[in-house]
Each structure stands twice: as C-alpha cells, then as structure tokens.
Amino acid sequence: MKIVVLVKEVPDTYGDRKLSLETGLADRAASETVLDEIGERALEVALSYADKNADAEIVVLSMAPAGSAATVRKGLAMGAGSAVHVADEGLVGADLGLTAEVLAAAVRRTGFDLVIAGNVSTDGSGGVMASMVAELLDVPAATALNSVVIGDGTVSGERASDAATMRVSAALPAVISITERLPDARFPNFKGIMAAKKKPFETLSLADLAIEPEDAGASRSIVLGLSEKPPRQAGTKIVDEGDAGQKLAEFLVQNRLV
C-alpha cells in the first residue's frame, strides 16, 4: 500500500498574516511558517495505518518555495518514509487550478494507492484541492471524512452534514480528505529527527513534471485590485448617568440592530 499525503507550508496561525500590496501574494516574511495542522492530521492517518501494516509506504508531497524544504522534512521526522518537494519559480502565486495540476502530476509520477489531504488549509481555505486532484487523476474522491478506515482495496469513512451522517466508501486507488475530527498528529522525537536526514527527499521542477513554464502562467487567476484593511475604529462608550438604558436603546436603533 503506497499512501501519498499532501502537506502544505502555511503562515503560523498565531503570527501576523499580511498580503503584499504590490503582488497580492502572501508576505511570507511577515511571520513564521509551519506545516499546516490539517496536513499533519492527514499524515497521522497514514502513519497510524503504517503502524499496523509493515508493507505500507508513506510519502509526503508538497508544492512550496525552495526554502520550505525544512518544513517538508518535518513529515519525515514524524515517520514518513520519503518526501517529494515541488519547487519552481514558475509556481509563484499559483492558483487552485495550477496547484491541483502540479500536485496531480507529482502524485502520478510518484505512484499511489491512496492520497490523503486535509479538507481546508489554514491560509487559502479553498476546500477543493482533494476533489480537483482526484478529478485530474481520474479516481474516486471521498472528502471531508471525520473517520477513516483503510481496508483491502477500499477506503471508507464517515462524513457529517447539517442534516445527516453518511458512510462513504471508494475503491482504491482513491483520494480522500479529512477534517479536524481526526486525532492530533504525533510529535517528532529525537530519533525521528535524526532519521529524517537520511530518508529520500526528491525535489522536482515543472520540467520534471512535463509542465511548461508558459503553460503554468497562462489562463490563470490574477489579482485585479488590493487595498489594506482600514484601521479599526473606536467603539461607542456609554456612561451610566441615569439614562444609560435610553442611550443604549438609541444606539441600537441608529445602527439598525433592533
């Protein structure tokens, strides 16, 4: 069983998040970057399966800037057997469509029985990557799973909606995405960190994936306009001088809150 886990480097949730007003892209220098938590949970699903199945091969795959290798290696330190890092200047500012095309090409090149991803990243929050990759690979997709069972030739899980809970399954090869209902990821230990330095780490370019740079930049989404968020205005302060109730009622009426 070969399981490819899609992981992503994102700005730290607890740090500042800013967009460059010149390019419209995320300013990566504004905060620390980390491996997305939902990607770590996806990796934990794969590693938990590998703990019970010695023939399982776990590969972490990421499309990220060249300087993100250390972040991707965390997946190796956690227990993945190898890593694939797609890094190319032609991918700067890639939209969802291009990202899916590149990831699908890398998955196809690597080989897979199952692809596991998080349902929503904490930066772009597109929530469609697993479905797009599955479509390009021409395999079934089971998305937003709250539980996962990997069987002999099948994968299944539970998906919750506002109205019902569904049990879904798909024949392998397939792509699935998981939610934050899945367990937290394990922490890399010292042994894992040291072992990660010797594990296979492949870096790919667009040329390696047979995607032409001009194709990568053509017919893609662009930013038409961008402005900085206005500073937050001070709120209205009501001092009780015997008429606070009346002032509050007037405030609510003026702001159409009642």
C-alpha positions as CSV (number, residue, x, y, z in Angstrom):
1,M,0.0,0.0,0.0
2,K,1.5,3.3,-1.1
3,I,0.0,6.3,0.6
4,V,0.8,9.9,-0.6
5,V,0.0,12.6,1.9
6,L,-0.4,16.2,0.7
7,V,1.1,18.7,3.1
8,K,1.5,22.4,2.9
9,E,3.6,25.1,4.4
10,V,1.5,28.0,5.8
11,P,2.0,31.1,7.9
12,D,1.8,30.4,11.6
13,T,-1.8,30.7,12.8
14,Y,-0.6,32.7,15.8
15,G,1.5,35.1,13.8
16,D,0.7,38.1,11.6
17,R,-0.7,37.4,8.2
18,K,-0.2,40.0,5.5
19,L,-0.6,40.4,1.8
20,S,1.9,42.2,-0.3
21,L,0.1,45.3,-1.7
22,E,2.4,45.1,-4.8
23,T,1.9,41.5,-5.8
24,G,-1.3,40.4,-3.9
25,L,0.6,37.4,-2.6
26,A,1.1,36.4,1.0
27,D,4.0,38.1,2.6
28,R,6.0,35.1,3.9
29,A,8.4,37.3,5.7
30,A,5.6,38.7,8.0
31,S,5.5,35.6,10.2
32,E,7.0,32.2,10.9
33,T,5.9,29.4,8.5
34,V,4.8,25.9,9.7
35,L,3.4,22.7,8.4
36,D,-0.4,23.1,8.2
37,E,-2.0,21.3,11.1
38,I,-4.7,19.6,9.0
39,G,-1.9,18.2,6.8
40,E,-0.2,16.8,9.9
41,R,-3.5,15.1,10.9
42,A,-3.7,13.6,7.4
43,L,-0.2,12.3,7.8
44,E,-1.2,10.8,11.2
45,V,-3.9,8.9,9.5
46,A,-1.4,7.4,7.1
47,L,1.2,6.7,9.9
48,S,-1.4,5.0,12.1
49,Y,-2.2,2.7,9.2
50,A,1.6,2.0,8.7
51,D,2.0,1.2,12.4
52,K,-0.2,-1.8,11.9
53,N,0.8,-2.7,8.3
54,A,4.5,-3.2,7.7
55,D,4.1,-3.1,3.9
56,A,2.7,0.4,3.9
57,E,4.8,3.1,2.2
58,I,4.2,6.7,3.3
59,V,5.2,9.6,1.1
60,V,4.7,13.3,1.9
61,L,4.2,15.6,-1.0
62,S,4.3,19.3,-1.0
63,M,4.3,22.2,-3.5
64,A,6.2,25.0,-1.8
65,P,9.1,27.5,-2.3
66,A,12.6,26.2,-2.4
67,G,13.3,27.5,1.1
68,S,10.5,25.3,2.5
69,A,12.5,22.1,2.5
70,A,13.0,22.1,6.3
71,T,9.2,22.4,6.8
72,V,8.5,19.5,4.5
73,R,11.2,17.4,6.3
74,K,9.1,17.6,9.4
75,G,6.9,15.0,7.7
76,L,9.9,12.7,7.5
77,A,10.7,13.3,11.2
78,M,7.2,12.3,12.1
79,G,7.6,9.0,10.4
80,A,7.0,9.2,6.6
81,G,9.4,7.1,4.6
82,S,10.2,9.6,1.8
83,A,9.3,13.1,0.6
84,V,8.6,14.9,-2.7
85,H,9.0,18.6,-2.8
86,V,7.9,20.5,-6.0
87,A,9.7,23.8,-6.1
88,D,9.8,26.1,-9.2
89,E,9.9,29.9,-9.7
90,G,7.1,29.4,-12.2
91,L,4.7,28.4,-9.4
92,V,4.9,31.7,-7.5
93,G,1.3,32.8,-6.9
94,A,-0.2,29.6,-8.3
95,D,-4.0,29.4,-8.1
96,L,-6.0,26.4,-7.1
97,G,-6.2,25.1,-10.7
98,L,-2.5,25.2,-11.3
99,T,-1.7,23.8,-7.9
100,A,-4.0,20.8,-8.4
101,E,-2.5,20.2,-11.9
102,V,1.0,20.2,-10.4
103,L,0.1,18.0,-7.4
104,A,-1.7,15.5,-9.6
105,A,1.3,15.3,-11.9
106,A,3.6,14.7,-9.0
107,V,1.3,12.1,-7.5
108,R,1.1,10.3,-10.8
109,R,4.9,10.4,-11.2
110,T,5.4,9.1,-7.6
111,G,2.7,6.3,-7.9
112,F,0.0,5.8,-5.3
113,D,-2.8,3.6,-4.0
114,L,-4.3,6.3,-1.8
115,V,-3.9,10.1,-1.5
116,I,-4.8,11.7,1.8
117,A,-5.2,15.5,2.2
118,G,-6.7,17.9,4.7
119,N,-10.1,19.3,3.8
120,V,-9.3,23.0,4.2
121,S,-5.9,24.7,4.5
122,T,-5.5,27.5,7.1
123,D,-4.2,30.0,4.5
124,G,-6.1,29.8,1.2
125,S,-9.1,27.9,2.7
126,G,-10.2,26.7,-0.8
127,G,-11.5,23.4,0.4
128,V,-11.5,21.8,-3.1
129,M,-8.0,20.6,-3.6
130,A,-8.6,16.9,-2.9
131,S,-11.6,16.8,-5.3
132,M,-9.6,18.6,-8.0
133,V,-6.6,16.3,-7.7
134,A,-9.0,13.2,-7.8
135,E,-10.6,14.6,-11.0
136,L,-7.3,15.0,-12.7
137,L,-6.1,11.6,-11.6
138,D,-9.5,10.1,-12.7
139,V,-10.0,8.3,-9.4
140,P,-12.8,8.4,-6.8
141,A,-12.8,11.1,-4.1
142,A,-14.2,10.7,-0.6
143,T,-14.0,14.1,1.1
144,A,-14.5,15.7,4.5
145,L,-14.2,12.5,6.4
146,N,-14.5,12.5,10.2
147,S,-13.2,8.9,10.4
148,V,-11.1,6.8,8.1
149,V,-10.8,3.0,7.6
150,I,-8.3,1.8,5.1
151,G,-9.1,-1.8,4.1
152,D,-8.0,-4.3,1.5
153,G,-8.7,-2.5,-1.8
154,T,-11.1,0.1,-0.3
155,V,-11.2,3.2,1.9
156,S,-14.2,4.3,3.8
157,G,-15.2,6.8,6.4
158,E,-17.9,8.9,8.0
159,R,-19.0,12.3,6.6
160,A,-21.2,14.6,8.6
161,S,-23.6,17.2,7.2
162,D,-26.1,19.5,8.8
163,A,-28.9,17.0,8.1
164,A,-27.3,13.6,8.3
165,T,-24.3,11.4,8.8
166,M,-23.2,9.4,5.8
167,R,-21.0,6.4,5.5
168,V,-19.0,6.6,2.2
169,S,-16.5,4.3,0.6
170,A,-14.4,4.1,-2.5
171,A,-12.3,1.5,-4.3
172,L,-8.6,2.1,-4.4
173,P,-6.8,4.0,-5.9
174,A,-8.6,7.0,-4.5
175,V,-8.2,10.4,-2.9
176,I,-9.6,11.3,0.4
177,S,-9.7,14.4,2.6
178,I,-10.1,14.5,6.4
179,T,-11.4,17.0,8.9
180,E,-10.1,18.2,12.3
181,R,-12.2,15.4,13.9
182,L,-9.3,13.1,13.2
183,P,-6.7,12.7,16.0
184,D,-3.8,15.2,16.6
185,A,-0.6,14.4,14.9
186,R,2.3,12.8,16.8
187,F,5.3,14.9,17.7
188,P,8.7,14.1,16.0
189,N,11.1,12.6,18.6
190,F,14.9,12.9,18.5
191,K,15.3,9.5,16.8
192,G,12.8,10.6,14.1
193,I,14.5,13.9,13.5
194,M,17.9,12.3,13.1
195,A,16.5,9.6,10.8
196,A,14.8,12.2,8.6
197,K,18.2,13.4,7.4
198,K,18.9,10.1,5.7
199,K,15.5,9.5,4.2
200,P,14.8,10.0,0.4
201,F,14.0,13.6,-0.4
202,E,13.2,14.4,-4.0
203,T,12.9,17.9,-5.4
204,L,11.0,18.3,-8.6
205,S,10.6,21.2,-11.1
206,L,7.9,22.0,-13.6
207,A,10.2,20.4,-16.3
208,D,10.4,17.2,-14.3
209,L,6.6,17.1,-14.4
210,A,6.4,17.9,-18.1
211,I,4.6,21.2,-17.4
212,E,5.9,24.1,-19.5
213,P,6.5,27.3,-17.6
214,E,4.5,29.3,-20.1
215,D,1.6,26.9,-19.6
216,A,1.9,27.4,-15.8
217,G,1.5,31.2,-16.2
218,A,-1.3,31.1,-18.9
219,S,-5.0,31.4,-18.4
220,R,-4.8,31.5,-14.6
221,S,-6.4,33.7,-11.9
222,I,-4.9,37.2,-11.4
223,V,-5.4,39.8,-8.7
224,L,-7.2,42.9,-10.1
225,G,-7.2,45.1,-7.0
226,L,-5.9,45.1,-3.5
227,S,-6.1,47.5,-0.6
228,E,-5.1,47.4,3.1
229,K,-7.7,46.7,5.7
230,P,-8.8,50.1,7.3
231,P,-7.8,50.6,10.9
232,R,-10.4,49.6,13.4
233,Q,-12.5,52.5,14.8
234,A,-13.1,53.0,18.4
235,G,-16.4,51.8,19.6
236,T,-19.2,53.8,21.3
237,K,-18.8,54.2,25.1
238,I,-21.9,54.7,27.2
239,V,-21.5,56.1,30.7
240,D,-24.4,55.4,33.0
241,E,-25.7,58.8,34.3
242,G,-29.2,57.5,35.0
243,D,-30.0,57.4,31.3
244,A,-27.8,54.5,30.1
245,G,-30.8,52.4,29.1
246,Q,-32.2,55.1,26.9
247,K,-28.7,55.7,25.3
248,L,-28.3,52.0,24.6
249,A,-31.7,51.8,23.0
250,E,-31.0,54.8,20.8
251,F,-27.6,53.3,19.8
252,L,-29.3,50.0,18.8
253,V,-32.0,51.8,16.8
254,Q,-29.5,54.0,15.0
255,N,-27.4,51.0,14.0
256,R,-30.5,49.0,12.9
257,L,-29.7,46.3,15.5
258,V,-33.3,46.1,16.7
